[in-house]
Amino acid sequence: MRWALVKVCVAVTTMVVVAFAVPLGLVIKEMARDRAFSNAERQAAAIAPALSITTDRDELERVVASAGSDAGIAVHIPAGDGKPAVEIGDQRAVGKDIAMTRRLGRASTADVPGGSALLQPIALSSGEIAVIEVYVPETEVSNGVGTAWAVLAAVGVALIIGSVAVADRLGVRMVQPAQRLAESAHELGEGQLGSRVPEEGPTELRLAAVAFNSMADQVVQLLANERELAADLSHRLRTPLTVLRLNTASLGDGPAAEQTRAAVAQLEREVDTIIRTAREAKPQTAAIGAGAGCDASEVVRERMDFWSALAEDEGRKVRVAGVDRPCRIPVARADLAAALDALLGNVFRHTPEGTAFAVDVHNAEDAVIVLVSDAGAGIVDPEAAMARGQGSGTDGSTGLGLDIVRRLAESTGGDVRIGSSVLGGTEVRIWIQLDGRAPVRSGHRGSVRRRRRGAAVN
């Protein structure tokens, strides 16, 4: 916008300067010409009285010399009364122009080499018409015109430069509030809810800033209400969880009892985490620093130890690969565990008993890929499954599990894709970026596809 205003101002000022400077320059040129011929007329008028008195050559030569410009004045006296024609000075005009002036009886101009000639007719006492020729050089006609044009050009350039400076200042006054508005909108989109726009600048931008600040305040209020609602709903779960915990105490000993008590204890911890997170005053928007995060291999081994007991009870074959060496990722341990639990829970809920499943961890140069696959019937509509609240295509599913996984991957700059696994069922691929950049669309991801046929995930 700033440069557009400058360009418009330059164009308008240039047109105005041209519209006024060119006619003014032409007027100055015409004035210089009029001045030169006015001087020639005065010289001719100084000789005219002598011609009306005498036609003697010697007398006329003295008069021409006294005019101070005898090299530029010529006198043409025709023959008459038995006297020959008299020519005084250097003739530059052709004979037909002199004859035409004598016949018309009025002053005229004629083009001659190096300039022009003023031809002034004078009536003699004998009744004949003499012609005074005054030479006007081209340099005298254009004297001062070049300087005038240079001054006009300098004034025009100064006006254009001044208009550019004024337009630039006006552009800055308009652009800076717009830039601040764009920056604040970008910051708000990144989760910096405290971003606001100064309400200054032109009226339209001030109104836009007021509307943006009002919108940001409403977003903050809505998020606060959502956090309170989530905390309240989570708090209500404490009572039935307490009843479950008390009931599990009466189950006695055994693997099933221990597994049930562990699940209830984990559920209580998750509810507490939800309450604390929901009631945080500020959302976490900063990137995880160096040394933070967790070991993906360790988390996968821990969660598979938990789920393998249930898998053994249901006769499911389990395979875990790629967890034999450490694999650091910029994700909190609890978040990764929650994502894995969501995916593995879906496997147990939506596939029949005896269905095999696998968890693979691939450590690339700039990303870590976690694959959760099963041998079930697959997902009919992967896009609907990835949409929050639309589920995975089965009855009773809310889709919140996949949404947890998606948010985990996107927090690192990665993504989640759903496709077909080599086991014949569904494969969910979690792409976790290690450097926070946008996920790679080729390279390592392509090599993983070749290793895992049919793994086109969302």
C-alpha positions as CSV (number, residue, x, y, z in Angstrom):
1,M,0.0,0.0,0.0
2,R,2.8,2.4,0.9
3,W,4.5,2.0,-2.5
4,A,1.2,2.1,-4.3
5,L,0.5,5.5,-2.8
6,V,4.0,6.8,-3.7
7,K,3.5,5.6,-7.3
8,V,0.1,7.3,-7.6
9,C,1.4,10.5,-6.2
10,V,4.4,10.5,-8.6
11,A,2.1,9.9,-11.5
12,V,-0.3,12.6,-10.5
13,T,2.4,15.2,-9.7
14,T,4.3,14.4,-13.0
15,M,1.1,15.0,-15.0
16,V,0.5,18.3,-13.2
17,V,4.1,19.4,-13.7
18,V,3.9,18.5,-17.4
19,A,0.6,20.2,-17.8
20,F,1.9,23.5,-16.4
21,A,5.6,23.5,-17.3
22,V,5.3,22.7,-21.0
23,P,2.8,25.6,-21.8
24,L,4.8,27.9,-19.6
25,G,8.0,27.0,-21.4
26,L,6.4,27.6,-24.7
27,V,5.2,31.0,-23.5
28,I,8.7,31.9,-22.4
29,K,10.0,30.9,-25.8
30,E,7.5,33.2,-27.5
31,M,8.3,36.0,-25.1
32,A,12.0,35.7,-26.0
33,R,11.1,35.9,-29.7
34,D,8.9,38.9,-29.2
35,R,11.6,40.6,-27.3
36,A,14.2,40.0,-30.1
37,F,11.9,41.4,-32.8
38,S,10.9,44.3,-30.6
39,N,14.5,45.3,-30.5
40,A,14.7,45.0,-34.2
41,E,11.7,47.2,-34.6
42,R,13.3,49.9,-32.4
43,Q,16.5,49.8,-34.6
44,A,14.4,50.2,-37.7
45,A,12.4,53.0,-36.2
46,A,15.7,54.9,-35.5
47,I,16.6,54.9,-39.2
48,A,13.1,55.7,-40.6
49,P,13.2,59.5,-39.9
50,A,16.4,59.9,-41.8
51,L,14.9,58.1,-44.9
52,S,11.9,60.4,-44.9
53,I,14.3,63.4,-45.1
54,T,17.1,62.2,-47.5
55,T,18.2,59.2,-49.6
56,D,21.8,60.2,-49.8
57,R,24.1,57.2,-49.4
58,D,26.7,58.9,-47.2
59,E,24.1,60.4,-44.9
60,L,22.2,57.1,-44.6
61,E,25.5,55.1,-43.9
62,R,26.2,57.5,-41.0
63,V,22.7,57.0,-39.6
64,V,23.0,53.2,-39.9
65,A,26.4,53.3,-38.2
66,S,25.0,55.5,-35.4
67,A,22.3,52.8,-34.8
68,G,25.1,50.7,-33.4
69,S,24.4,47.6,-35.4
70,D,25.4,48.4,-39.0
71,A,26.4,44.7,-39.6
72,G,22.8,43.7,-39.0
73,I,21.0,46.5,-40.7
74,A,20.5,46.9,-44.4
75,V,18.5,49.7,-46.3
76,H,17.0,49.0,-49.7
77,I,16.0,52.2,-51.7
78,P,14.4,51.6,-55.1
79,A,15.3,53.6,-58.2
80,G,13.2,56.6,-59.0
81,D,13.2,60.1,-60.5
82,G,16.2,59.2,-62.6
83,K,18.2,58.1,-59.5
84,P,19.6,54.6,-59.3
85,A,18.6,52.1,-56.5
86,V,20.6,52.4,-53.3
87,E,21.6,49.3,-51.2
88,I,23.3,50.0,-47.9
89,G,24.5,47.1,-45.6
90,D,24.6,43.3,-46.1
91,Q,21.4,42.0,-47.7
92,R,20.3,38.7,-46.3
93,A,16.7,38.5,-47.3
94,V,15.9,37.4,-50.9
95,G,14.6,39.9,-53.4
96,K,11.1,38.5,-53.6
97,D,10.6,39.0,-49.8
98,I,11.7,42.6,-50.1
99,A,9.5,43.2,-53.1
100,M,6.5,41.6,-51.3
101,T,7.0,43.8,-48.2
102,R,7.3,46.9,-50.5
103,R,4.1,45.9,-52.3
104,L,2.1,45.1,-49.1
105,G,3.3,48.2,-47.2
106,R,3.5,46.5,-43.8
107,A,6.3,44.9,-41.8
108,S,7.0,41.3,-42.2
109,T,9.6,38.7,-41.3
110,A,11.6,36.4,-43.5
111,D,13.8,33.4,-42.7
112,V,17.4,33.9,-43.6
113,P,20.5,31.8,-42.9
114,G,21.4,31.9,-39.2
115,G,18.1,33.5,-38.1
116,S,15.4,35.8,-39.3
117,A,15.1,39.3,-40.9
118,L,12.6,42.0,-40.0
119,L,11.5,43.9,-43.1
120,Q,10.1,47.3,-42.3
121,P,8.7,49.4,-45.2
122,I,9.3,53.3,-45.1
123,A,7.6,55.8,-47.4
124,L,10.0,58.2,-49.0
125,S,9.3,61.9,-49.9
126,S,9.3,60.8,-53.6
127,G,6.5,58.4,-53.0
128,E,8.6,55.3,-53.3
129,I,8.8,52.6,-50.6
130,A,12.1,51.9,-49.1
131,V,12.7,48.7,-47.0
132,I,14.8,48.5,-43.8
133,E,16.1,45.1,-43.2
134,V,17.1,44.2,-39.6
135,Y,18.9,40.9,-39.0
136,V,17.8,39.0,-35.9
137,P,20.2,36.0,-35.1
138,E,18.7,32.8,-33.8
139,T,20.8,33.1,-30.7
140,E,19.0,36.3,-29.8
141,V,15.6,34.7,-30.4
142,S,16.5,31.8,-28.0
143,N,18.4,33.9,-25.5
144,G,17.4,32.8,-21.9
145,V,15.0,30.1,-23.1
146,G,17.3,27.2,-22.2
147,T,17.9,28.7,-18.7
148,A,14.1,29.1,-18.3
149,W,13.5,25.5,-19.3
150,A,16.2,24.3,-16.9
151,V,14.6,26.2,-14.0
152,L,11.2,24.8,-14.9
153,A,12.6,21.3,-15.0
154,A,14.3,21.8,-11.6
155,V,11.1,23.1,-10.1
156,G,9.2,20.1,-11.5
157,V,11.7,17.6,-10.1
158,A,11.6,19.3,-6.7
159,L,7.8,19.1,-6.7
160,I,7.9,15.4,-7.6
161,I,10.4,14.7,-4.9
162,G,8.4,16.7,-2.4
163,S,5.2,14.8,-3.3
164,V,7.0,11.5,-2.9
165,A,8.2,12.5,0.6
166,V,4.7,13.6,1.5
167,A,3.1,10.4,0.1
168,D,5.6,8.2,1.8
169,R,4.8,9.8,5.2
170,L,1.1,9.4,4.5
171,G,1.7,5.8,3.5
172,V,3.7,5.1,6.6
173,R,0.8,6.5,8.7
174,M,-1.6,4.2,6.9
175,V,0.6,1.1,6.5
176,Q,2.0,0.8,10.1
177,P,-1.4,0.4,11.7
178,A,-2.3,-2.2,9.1
179,Q,1.0,-4.1,9.7
180,R,0.4,-4.0,13.4
181,L,-3.1,-5.4,12.8
182,A,-1.7,-8.2,10.7
183,E,1.0,-9.1,13.2
184,S,-1.5,-9.1,16.1
185,A,-3.8,-11.4,14.1
186,H,-0.9,-13.7,13.3
187,E,0.1,-13.8,17.0
188,L,-3.5,-14.4,18.1
189,G,-3.7,-17.3,15.6
190,E,-0.5,-18.8,17.2
191,G,-2.1,-18.7,20.6
192,Q,-0.8,-15.5,22.1
193,L,-4.1,-14.4,23.5
194,G,-2.7,-11.3,25.0
195,S,-2.0,-9.7,21.6
196,R,-3.8,-6.4,21.1
197,V,-3.6,-3.6,18.5
198,P,-3.1,0.1,19.3
199,E,-6.2,2.0,18.3
200,E,-4.5,4.7,16.2
201,G,-4.1,5.7,12.6
202,P,-6.8,6.5,10.0
203,T,-10.4,6.2,11.1
204,E,-11.0,3.0,9.2
205,L,-7.9,1.3,10.7
206,R,-8.9,2.5,14.2
207,L,-12.3,1.0,13.8
208,A,-10.6,-2.3,12.6
209,A,-8.3,-2.2,15.6
210,V,-11.3,-1.7,17.9
211,A,-13.1,-4.6,16.3
212,F,-10.0,-6.8,16.5
213,N,-9.4,-6.1,20.2
214,S,-13.1,-6.8,20.9
215,M,-12.8,-10.1,19.1
216,A,-9.7,-11.0,21.0
217,D,-11.3,-10.2,24.3
218,Q,-14.3,-12.4,23.3
219,V,-11.9,-15.3,22.3
220,V,-10.2,-15.1,25.6
221,Q,-13.5,-15.1,27.5
222,L,-14.8,-18.0,25.4
223,L,-11.6,-20.0,26.1
224,A,-11.9,-19.2,29.8
225,N,-15.5,-20.4,29.8
226,E,-14.4,-23.6,28.0
227,R,-11.6,-24.2,30.4
228,E,-14.0,-23.8,33.3
229,L,-16.5,-26.1,31.7
230,A,-13.9,-28.8,31.1
231,A,-12.7,-28.4,34.7
232,D,-16.2,-28.6,36.0
233,L,-17.0,-31.7,34.0
234,S,-13.8,-33.4,35.0
235,H,-14.5,-32.5,38.6
236,R,-17.8,-34.2,38.4
237,L,-16.1,-37.4,37.4
238,R,-14.3,-37.6,40.8
239,T,-17.4,-39.1,42.6
240,P,-17.9,-42.1,40.3
241,L,-14.1,-42.6,40.2
242,T,-14.0,-42.7,44.0
243,V,-16.8,-45.3,43.9
244,L,-14.8,-47.4,41.4
245,R,-11.7,-47.1,43.4
246,L,-13.5,-48.3,46.5
247,N,-15.1,-51.2,44.6
248,T,-11.8,-52.3,43.2
249,A,-10.5,-52.7,46.7
250,S,-13.0,-55.6,47.2
251,L,-11.9,-57.5,44.1
252,G,-9.1,-59.3,45.9
253,D,-5.9,-60.4,44.3
254,G,-5.2,-61.5,40.8
255,P,-4.1,-60.1,37.4
256,A,-7.5,-58.9,36.5
257,A,-8.0,-57.1,39.8
258,E,-4.6,-55.5,39.7
259,Q,-5.2,-54.4,36.1
260,T,-8.5,-52.9,37.1
261,R,-7.0,-51.0,40.0
262,A,-4.2,-49.7,37.8
263,A,-6.7,-48.5,35.2
264,V,-8.8,-46.7,37.8
265,A,-5.6,-45.0,39.3
266,Q,-4.5,-43.9,35.8
267,L,-8.0,-42.5,35.1
268,E,-7.9,-40.5,38.3
269,R,-4.5,-39.1,37.3
270,E,-5.8,-38.2,33.9
271,V,-8.8,-36.4,35.4
272,D,-6.5,-34.4,37.7
273,T,-4.3,-33.5,34.7
274,I,-7.4,-32.3,32.8
275,I,-8.5,-30.2,35.7
276,R,-5.1,-28.5,36.2
277,T,-4.7,-27.9,32.4
278,A,-8.2,-26.5,32.0
279,R,-7.7,-24.0,34.8
280,E,-4.4,-22.7,33.7
281,A,-4.5,-18.9,33.4
282,K,-2.5,-18.9,30.1
283,P,-2.4,-21.5,27.3
284,Q,1.0,-23.0,26.6
285,T,2.2,-21.6,23.3
286,A,5.9,-21.7,23.7
287,A,8.0,-24.4,22.0
288,I,9.5,-27.0,24.2
289,G,13.1,-26.1,25.0
290,A,16.3,-28.1,24.6
291,G,16.4,-31.1,26.9
292,A,12.6,-31.2,27.3
293,G,10.3,-33.9,26.0
294,C,10.5,-37.6,26.5
295,D,12.0,-40.8,25.2
296,A,9.4,-42.2,22.7
297,S,10.8,-45.7,22.9
298,E,10.5,-45.8,26.7
299,V,7.0,-44.5,26.6
300,V,6.0,-47.0,24.0
301,R,7.5,-49.9,26.0
302,E,5.7,-48.7,29.1
303,R,2.3,-48.4,27.5
304,M,2.7,-51.7,25.6
305,D,3.4,-53.4,28.9
306,F,0.1,-52.1,30.1
307,W,-1.9,-53.1,27.1
308,S,-0.2,-56.4,26.4
309,A,-1.9,-57.9,29.5
310,L,-5.3,-57.1,28.1
311,A,-4.2,-58.3,24.6
312,E,-3.1,-61.6,26.2
313,D,-6.6,-62.1,27.7
314,E,-8.3,-61.4,24.4
315,G,-5.9,-63.6,22.4
316,R,-4.4,-60.8,20.4
317,K,-0.9,-61.1,18.8
318,V,1.2,-58.0,19.6
319,R,4.4,-56.8,17.8
320,V,6.6,-53.9,19.0
321,A,9.5,-52.7,16.8
322,G,12.0,-49.8,16.9
323,V,12.1,-49.3,20.7
324,D,15.4,-50.9,21.3
325,R,17.3,-47.6,21.4
326,P,16.5,-44.1,22.9
327,C,14.4,-41.8,20.7
328,R,14.0,-38.2,22.1
329,I,11.0,-36.2,20.9
330,P,9.8,-32.7,21.8
331,V,6.6,-33.9,23.4
332,A,5.6,-34.3,27.0
333,R,5.6,-37.8,28.3
334,A,2.0,-37.6,29.5
335,D,0.9,-36.3,26.1
336,L,2.5,-39.1,24.1
337,A,1.2,-41.7,26.6
338,A,-2.3,-40.3,26.2
339,A,-2.1,-40.4,22.4
340,L,-0.9,-44.0,22.4
341,D,-3.6,-45.0,24.9
342,A,-6.2,-43.3,22.6
343,L,-5.1,-45.3,19.6
344,L,-4.6,-48.6,21.3
345,G,-8.0,-48.2,23.1
346,N,-9.6,-47.7,19.7
347,V,-8.0,-51.0,18.5
348,F,-9.5,-52.9,21.5
349,R,-12.9,-51.2,21.2
350,H,-13.4,-51.4,17.4
351,T,-11.8,-54.7,16.4
352,P,-12.9,-58.2,17.5
353,E,-11.0,-60.2,20.0
354,G,-8.1,-62.1,18.6
355,T,-7.2,-59.2,16.1
356,A,-3.5,-58.6,16.0
357,F,-1.9,-55.2,16.2
358,A,1.6,-53.6,16.2
359,V,3.4,-50.5,17.2
360,D,6.5,-49.4,15.3
361,V,8.9,-46.5,16.0
362,H,11.0,-45.1,13.1
363,N,13.7,-42.6,13.9
364,A,14.5,-40.4,10.9
365,E,17.0,-37.4,10.7
366,D,14.4,-34.7,11.3
367,A,11.3,-36.6,12.5
368,V,10.1,-39.6,14.5
369,I,7.3,-41.7,13.1
370,V,5.1,-43.8,15.4
371,L,2.9,-46.4,13.5
372,V,0.0,-48.1,15.2
373,S,-1.5,-50.7,12.9
374,D,-4.0,-53.5,13.3
375,A,-5.5,-56.4,11.3
376,G,-9.1,-55.3,11.7
377,A,-11.6,-54.3,9.0
378,G,-10.1,-50.8,8.6
379,I,-11.7,-47.4,8.7
380,V,-14.4,-46.7,6.0
381,D,-14.0,-42.9,6.0
382,P,-10.5,-41.7,7.3
383,E,-11.3,-38.0,6.7
384,A,-14.4,-38.2,8.9
385,A,-12.4,-40.1,11.5
386,M,-9.9,-37.2,11.6
387,A,-12.6,-34.6,12.0
388,R,-13.2,-33.9,15.7
389,G,-16.5,-35.1,16.9
390,Q,-17.3,-37.2,13.8
391,G,-15.8,-40.4,15.0
392,S,-14.1,-43.2,13.1
393,G,-17.1,-44.5,11.3
394,T,-18.3,-46.8,14.2
395,D,-21.2,-46.3,16.5
396,G,-20.5,-44.7,19.8
397,S,-17.2,-43.1,18.8
398,T,-16.7,-39.4,19.5
399,G,-13.4,-39.0,17.5
400,L,-11.7,-37.3,20.5
401,G,-9.0,-39.9,20.6
402,L,-7.8,-39.1,17.1
403,D,-8.1,-35.4,17.9
404,I,-5.7,-35.9,20.8
405,V,-3.2,-37.6,18.5
406,R,-3.6,-34.9,15.8
407,R,-3.0,-32.1,18.3
408,L,0.1,-33.9,19.6
409,A,1.6,-34.2,16.2
410,E,0.7,-30.6,15.0
411,S,2.2,-29.1,18.2
412,T,5.6,-30.2,16.7
413,G,4.9,-29.2,13.2
414,G,4.0,-32.7,12.1
415,D,0.7,-34.4,11.2
416,V,-1.3,-37.6,11.4
417,R,-2.4,-39.8,8.5
418,I,-4.7,-42.8,8.3
419,G,-4.2,-45.6,5.8
420,S,-4.1,-49.3,5.3
421,S,-1.6,-51.4,7.2
422,V,0.3,-54.4,6.0
423,L,-1.7,-56.4,8.6
424,G,-4.8,-55.7,6.5
425,G,-6.5,-53.2,8.7
426,T,-5.9,-49.6,9.7
427,E,-2.6,-47.9,10.2
428,V,-2.3,-44.5,12.0
429,R,0.9,-42.7,11.4
430,I,2.0,-40.0,13.8
431,W,4.7,-37.8,12.3
432,I,6.5,-35.9,15.0
433,Q,8.9,-33.2,13.8
434,L,12.2,-32.8,15.8
435,D,13.0,-29.2,14.6
436,G,9.5,-27.7,14.6
437,R,9.4,-27.3,10.8
438,A,6.5,-28.2,8.5
439,P,6.3,-31.9,7.8
440,V,8.4,-33.2,4.9
441,R,6.4,-34.5,1.9
442,S,9.1,-36.6,0.4
443,G,12.5,-38.1,1.4
444,H,12.3,-40.0,4.7
445,R,8.5,-40.2,4.5
446,G,8.8,-41.8,1.1
447,S,11.3,-44.3,2.3
448,V,9.0,-45.3,5.1
449,R,6.2,-45.8,2.6
450,R,8.4,-48.2,0.7
451,R,9.2,-50.1,3.9
452,R,5.5,-50.1,4.9
453,R,3.4,-50.8,1.9
454,G,0.1,-49.0,1.8
455,A,0.9,-46.6,4.6
456,A,-0.6,-43.5,3.2
457,V,-1.7,-41.8,6.4
458,N,-3.3,-38.4,7.2
